[in-house]
Amino acid sequence: MAKARSASVPVSIDTVIDSLRSQEIAFRGPFSKPGNRAFFVVENSILLESELVDLLIQNKLNPQGIHELAKRIDATNSGQ
């Protein structure tokens, strides 16, 4: 599994998964295609592993943070 770094502490995807489980946030994954980045289905959104790690580092890996990220992604994808 991939690891990302915050300012001083390495964050593994296992930490992200543990956080999702402990908060009882529905997710599936990780999924990936050969040569592509890993992604998860979290609640009703498809999020990259790196996006989830970023939310954890920002202390926003919670239902509200996930919803806000999904909204920003949808707005970007729809050209708004």
N, C-alpha and C positions, 0 to 999 in steps of 0.2 A: 504494500500500500504506500501511497505517496505521503510525504511529510512536508509540511510548510513551516516556516519560522515566523514567530512574532519577534518583537524586539530582543527577547532573551530566552524564550522558552520554545522548544520544538513542539509542534502540534501534529499528532498523527490522526489519520482518518478514524482510527479506533476511538479516539477521544470524542470526535464528532458523533460517531454512532452511539457511544455510551450516553452522551448528552441527550440525543434524540430519544433513546429508549427510556432514560430516567424521567423525561418530561412527558412520556407517552405520546410523542408526536409520531404519527403514522408515516412510515417511509418504506421504500423498497430499493434494493441495490446494495452495492454499487453495480452498475452496468457499464460496459464499454464495448466498442467495436475495435478491431485491430487498427492501431495507429491513431485512435481518437482518445480524448480525455475521458476519465471516469465521470459518470453522472448518477444521480439518484432521483427517484420520484418521491418527493416530500409533500405530504398532504395532496394537493392537486397540481403541484408544480414540478417541472423538471429542472433540477439545479445541478450545476457542476460541483464536483468535489471541492475545487478551489473556492467556489462561492460559499460553501458551507463552512470551510475552514476559516475564511475571512469573517463570516458572521460570528463564529466562536471566538476568534481573536478580539473582535469588537464587543464581545459580551452581548451579542444580539441574536444568538442562536436560540430563539424561542418562537412561539407561534406568531407574535406580532412582527418580529424581525424578518421571518420567512415570508410573511404576507407582504410586507413593504418591499422586499427585494423582488418578489414575483410581480408586484404592481409596476415597479420600475422597469423590469424586463419587458413586460407586456407593452408598456408605453413606448419603449424604445423600438420594439418589433413592429408596432402599429404605426410608427412614424409620428407620434405625438410629441 
